[in-house]
Amino acid sequence: VQTCALPISTTTCAHSMTPPEDLKAMCLGADIIVSCVGIARMIKADFVKPGATVVDVGVTRIDNKIVGDVDFDAVQAVAGAITPMPGGTGPMTIGCLLENTLEAAKMLGAFPR
């Protein structure tokens, strides 16, 4: 887990077995929430303090539809910024994967630096 660049930031990590009441308390204290647990619509509006930034990386298929960890329709009314799922973080993930693949190829001497 990487911390933010600011020296006054704190990173808190939870997981799928974190009790819901503990997760809610952690989220309510957060300025930025990044969720990637893979449990559909787990993050509800009452988990998010007004103005917080919410990044939804989770992917779950329900009835042939892709949904994220965040209850987007409810949370967008509270959050200052929110990524949709699908269509939010996926393009950046692919871009970073391609960049890292190119860097690895350069390290192996496959391409000039």
Residue pairs with C-beta under 8 A, 6 or more apart in sequence:
1 11
1 13
2 11
3 9
3 10
3 11
4 11
4 32
12 26
12 29
12 30
14 22
14 23
14 26
15 37
16 37
16 38
16 39
18 26
23 47
24 46
24 47
27 33
27 43
27 47
27 48
27 49
28 47
28 48
28 49
29 49
30 49
30 52
31 49
31 52
31 53
32 52
32 53
32 54
32 55
33 43
33 47
33 48
33 52
33 53
33 54
33 55
34 55
34 57
35 42
35 43
35 54
35 55
35 56
35 57
35 58
35 68
35 69
35 70
36 57
36 58
36 69
37 58
37 69
38 58
38 59
38 60
38 69
39 58
39 60
39 69
40 58
40 60
40 62
40 67
40 68
40 69
41 67
41 68
41 69
41 70
41 71
42 58
42 69
42 70
43 54
43 56
43 69
43 70
43 71
43 75
44 71
44 74
44 75
45 71
45 74
45 75
45 77
45 78
47 75
48 54
48 75
48 78
48 79
49 78
50 78
50 80
51 79
51 80
52 78
52 79
52 80
53 79
53 80
53 81
53 82
54 70
54 75
54 79
54 81
54 82
54 83
55 82
55 83
55 88
55 89
56 68
56 69
56 70
56 72
56 82
56 83
56 84
56 85
56 88
56 89
57 68
57 69
57 85
57 89
57 93
58 68
58 69
58 70
58 85
59 66
59 68
59 85
59 86
60 66
60 67
60 68
60 69
61 67
66 85
66 86
67 85
68 84
68 85
68 86
68 88
69 85
70 82
70 85
72 82
72 84
72 85
75 82
76 82
83 89
102 111
105 111
106 112
106 113
